[in-house]
Amino acid sequence: MFIHHLSLKNFRNYTEENITFTEGVNLLTGANAQGKTNAAEAIFLLCTGYSPRANKDKLVIKNGCEKAEIEGAATSQYGEVKVKIEFNKNDKKSIYVNGMQVLRIGEILGNINSVFFNPAELKLVQESPEDRRRFLNVSLSQMSKSYFYALQRYNKILSQRNNLLKDPDTFLIRETLPIWDEQLTRQAAKIIKARNEFLAEISPIAEEKHAYLTDNAETLKMKTESGYYGSEEDIAYAMFQDLKTGLERDMRLGYTSIGPHRDDIKFTLNGDDVRVYGSQGQQRTVALALKLAETEIFHKRFNEYPILILDDVLSELDKKRQRKLIGAVEHLQTIFTATHIDRTVFKNKNYNRLIVEKGKVKQGK
């Protein structure tokens, strides 16, 4: 899969621009604050409907404008697909796939697949479990609409259960909660089983990618901390029993203390917790290895690679690891953004260079 055309109108610092990409390595280069990351963000938005940089859709609209539009054309093993998103100041967006409007956000998923990495993705390793769950949710939602909709339903039921736990009428809680728990655990089981399978797949590949990037200097291990395994029925039953056992605790806390909304992933290097003991360089390499592994899972499941977007990654790596990284991604479409490139690193490599300046893009050499 590869994207060959991107159109931007009043998006971030772009007034109106068309960008052509090629298969293989594409380099978006230019000084800071010229629009490189904005173009990368637009591609990811077309894949997921979600911005990794803005918590409100209206924030992507260029200052002084009422609306913005992005459109991309990509080619997959099934032919060409076009996705367009229109953003409005009322914080609502309209999505079109091959010219037809889709009314549910989940319908954008799976049309154009991508894996996105920028320096902020270090949160995946450095910060809270929420960031690691977000990684799982974004990746799995692209791979499975049923996962995305199960997650939506789970979050809705979880919110209703938490509201009930705050009710002062304890009799009402005890009488009503089993109904919510049965629905909650049914959706939770779908999420947990999908995550377990995904982590079982991605862990050995991430470990292999990490060994490649570091010349086997360290051993990466990943471990899920969900605590539930087996079939969906097994998971649902075990969680339902745990919710019954933990009822008094949840009533005291006023929220649901177990479930996939509390899951985490632990990363270790040579047995040490990376989040606690790893240097920033080690944490970056772990996150990058995980993203490279994610591209392989897409390939295993769909027989084609996603678009790999690497925003401002090269500047954080020494020349040796830059070469390693380029060698690892030249077989799939990769979009790098960088303030400058070291031509010696790309010697004897084919790449398409695009120069970005003040929201305009031109072909480079």
ZAMARGU-4260 file (C-alpha; in steps of 0.2 Angstrom, whole numbers, plus 5000, padded with zeros to 4 digits):
<rodrens>
0) 5000/5000/5000 | 5006/5017/4996 | 4999/5035/4995 | 5003/5044/4979 | 4994/5060/4981
5) 4989/5072/4996 | 4979/5088/4994 | 4978/5101/5008 | 4966/5116/5009 | 4967/5128/5024
10) 4975/5114/5034 | 4987/5120/5048 | 4999/5132/5038 | 4994/5126/5021 | 4983/5137/5010
15) 4981/5125/4996 | 4994/5112/4991 | 4996/5096/4982 | 5010/5084/4986 | 5015/5069/4975
20) 5023/5054/4984 | 5032/5039/4976 | 5034/5021/4982 | 5049/5018/4993 | 5057/5032/5003
25) 5051/5050/5003 | 5060/5064/5012 | 5050/5079/5017 | 5064/5092/5022 | 5065/5110/5027
30) 5067/5121/5042 | 5057/5120/5057 | 5039/5126/5057 | 5037/5125/5038 | 5024/5112/5037
35) 5033/5095/5036 | 5024/5088/5052 | 5008/5095/5046 | 5008/5085/5030 | 5013/5069/5040
40) 4998/5072/5052 | 4986/5074/5037 | 4991/5057/5030 | 4988/5049/5047 | 4971/5058/5049
45) 4966/5051/5032 | 4970/5033/5039 | 4962/5034/5056 | 4951/5050/5057 | 4962/5054/5072
50) 4976/5067/5075 | 4991/5062/5085 | 4993/5081/5089 | 4976/5089/5091 | 4963/5084/5104
55) 4950/5095/5094 | 4947/5093/5075 | 4945/5112/5073 | 4963/5115/5079 | 4969/5109/5062
60) 4960/5123/5053 | 4971/5137/5047 | 4970/5153/5057 | 4956/5165/5050 | 4948/5151/5040
65) 4931/5143/5043 | 4935/5125/5037 | 4949/5114/5030 | 4950/5100/5019 | 4962/5085/5016
70) 4961/5072/5003 | 4972/5057/4999 | 4973/5045/4985 | 4982/5028/4989 | 4985/5012/4980
75) 4983/4995/4988 | 4982/4977/4982 | 4963/4980/4979 | 4965/4996/4968 | 4965/5014/4971
80) 4955/5022/4986 | 4952/5040/4989 | 4948/5047/5007 | 4943/5065/5010 | 4940/5074/5027
85) 4932/5091/5029 | 4934/5100/5045 | 4923/5114/5052 | 4924/5127/5065 | 4910/5118/5075
90) 4922/5104/5078 | 4913/5092/5067 | 4920/5083/5052 | 4913/5075/5036 | 4922/5060/5029
95) 4921/5053/5011 | 4928/5037/5005 | 4928/5035/4986 | 4916/5050/4985 | 4903/5043/4996
100) 4900/5051/5013 | 4902/5039/5028 | 4892/5043/5044 | 4902/5032/5056 | 4920/5037/5060
105) 4924/5018/5060 | 4921/5017/5042 | 4937/5027/5038 | 4947/5013/5046 | 4956/5000/5034
110) 4955/5010/5018 | 4973/5017/5020 | 4984/5010/5033 | 4998/5018/5042 | 5010/5018/5056
115) 5015/5034/5064 | 5030/5039/5074 | 5037/5056/5080 | 5046/5061/5096 | 5030/5062/5105
120) 5028/5044/5103 | 5041/5041/5117 | 5026/5043/5128 | 5022/5025/5123 | 5038/5020/5133
125) 5040/5034/5145 | 5024/5039/5152 | 5007/5032/5158 | 4998/5016/5154 | 4985/5026/5144
130) 4998/5030/5131 | 5002/5011/5129 | 4983/5007/5128 | 4982/5021/5115 | 4995/5012/5104
135) 4985/4996/5105 | 4969/5004/5101 | 4975/5014/5086 | 4984/4999/5079 | 4970/4986/5082
140) 4957/4998/5076 | 4965/5000/5059 | 4966/4981/5058 | 4949/4977/5064 | 4933/4988/5064
145) 4925/4975/5075 | 4938/4979/5088 | 4935/4998/5086 | 4916/4996/5089 | 4919/4984/5104
150) 4930/4998/5111 | 4917/5011/5108 | 4903/5000/5116 | 4915/4996/5131 | 4919/5014/5135
155) 4900/5019/5134 | 4895/5005/5146 | 4910/5008/5157 | 4904/5026/5159 | 4887/5021/5164
160) 4894/5008/5176 | 4905/5022/5184 | 4890/5034/5185 | 4880/5020/5194 | 4894/5017/5207
165) 4893/5035/5212 | 4874/5034/5216 | 4870/5035/5235 | 4857/5022/5233 | 4868/5006/5237
170) 4852/4995/5235 | 4850/5001/5217 | 4869/4998/5214 | 4868/4980/5220 | 4852/4976/5210
175) 4857/4985/5194 | 4875/4982/5192 | 4875/4963/5187 | 4866/4969/5171 | 4879/4981/5167
180) 4893/4969/5172 | 4887/4956/5159 | 4887/4968/5145 | 4903/4976/5150 | 4913/4959/5152
185) 4906/4954/5135 | 4914/4969/5126 | 4929/4968/5137 | 4933/4950/5132 | 4933/4955/5114
190) 4946/4969/5117 | 4957/4958/5129 | 4957/4943/5117 | 4962/4954/5102 | 4976/4963/5113
195) 4982/4946/5119 | 4984/4940/5101 | 4991/4956/5095 | 5005/4956/5108 | 5009/4938/5106
200) 5012/4942/5088 | 5021/4958/5089 | 5032/4954/5104 | 5045/4943/5096 | 5045/4954/5080
205) 5049/4970/5091 | 5063/4960/5100 | 5070/4955/5083 | 5069/4973/5076 | 5077/4980/5092
210) 5091/4968/5091 | 5094/4973/5073 | 5094/4992/5078 | 5106/4989/5093 | 5117/4976/5085
215) 5111/4964/5099 | 5118/4975/5112 | 5102/4973/5123 | 5088/4961/5125 | 5070/4968/5124
220) 5056/4959/5132 | 5037/4964/5132 | 5024/4958/5144 | 5006/4962/5145 | 4999/4966/5162
225) 4980/4962/5158 | 4979/4946/5169 | 4965/4938/5158 | 4969/4925/5145 | 4960/4911/5135
230) 4944/4912/5125 | 4932/4926/5125 | 4920/4916/5136 | 4934/4912/5148 | 4939/4930/5149
235) 4921/4936/5151 | 4918/4924/5165 | 4934/4928/5175 | 4931/4946/5174 | 4913/4945/5179
240) 4918/4935/5194 | 4932/4948/5198 | 4919/4962/5197 | 4908/4953/5209 | 4922/4951/5221
245) 4928/4969/5219 | 4911/4977/5221 | 4913/4984/5238 | 4930/4991/5233 | 4922/4999/5217
250) 4908/5006/5227 | 4920/5014/5239 | 4931/5021/5225 | 4917/5026/5214 | 4924/5019/5198
255) 4928/5002/5190 | 4945/4997/5195 | 4948/4982/5183 | 4946/4979/5165 | 4955/4983/5148
260) 4954/5002/5153 | 4967/4998/5166 | 4979/4987/5155 | 4997/4990/5153 | 5012/4984/5144
265) 5029/4982/5152 | 5045/4984/5142 | 5062/4978/5149 | 5080/4978/5143 | 5091/4965/5150
270) 5078/4963/5163 | 5077/4981/5169 | 5061/4991/5167 | 5064/5003/5152 | 5052/5016/5159
275) 5062/5018/5175 | 5080/5013/5171 | 5081/5016/5152 | 5090/5032/5144 | 5080/5042/5132
280) 5090/5035/5118 | 5086/5017/5124 | 5067/5022/5126 | 5067/5029/5108 | 5075/5014/5101
285) 5062/5003/5110 | 5047/5013/5103 | 5055/5013/5086 | 5057/4994/5086 | 5039/4993/5091
290) 5033/5003/5077 | 5044/4993/5064 | 5036/4977/5071 | 5019/4985/5069 | 5022/4986/5050
295) 5026/4968/5050 | 5010/4963/5058 | 5000/4973/5045 | 5009/4963/5032 | 5006/4947/5040
300) 4987/4950/5042 | 4984/4959/5025 | 4998/4954/5014 | 5004/4972/5011 | 5013/4984/5021
305) 5006/5000/5028 | 5013/5018/5025 | 5026/5021/5038 | 5027/5039/5044 | 5043/5044/5053
310) 5042/5062/5059 | 5059/5070/5064 | 5067/5053/5069 | 5083/5054/5059 | 5090/5069/5069
315) 5089/5059/5085 | 5099/5044/5079 | 5118/5043/5075 | 5123/5039/5058 | 5125/5020/5061
320) 5107/5019/5067 | 5101/5030/5053 | 5108/5018/5041 | 5101/5003/5050 | 5084/5011/5050
325) 5084/5016/5032 | 5089/4998/5028 | 5075/4991/5038 | 5061/5002/5029 | 5067/5004/5011
330) 5055/4989/5006 | 5039/4999/5010 | 5033/5017/5008 | 5041/5027/5021 | 5039/5046/5023
335) 5053/5054/5033 | 5052/5072/5039 | 5069/5080/5043 | 5076/5098/5044 | 5091/5091/5034
340) 5098/5075/5027 | 5115/5068/5027 | 5118/5062/5009 | 5131/5050/5015 | 5118/5040/5025
345) 5107/5039/5009 | 5122/5035/4997 | 5116/5022/4984 | 5098/5023/4990 | 5083/5028/4980
350) 5073/5042/4988 | 5061/5055/4983 | 5065/5072/4991 | 5052/5086/4994 | 5057/5103/5001
355) 5044/5111/5012 | 5044/5130/5014 | 5031/5141/5022 | 5017/5129/5017 | 5023/5126/5000
360) 5031/5110/4993 | 5043/5108/4978 | 5053/5094/4971 | 5071/5093/4978 | 5087/5084/4972
</rodrens>
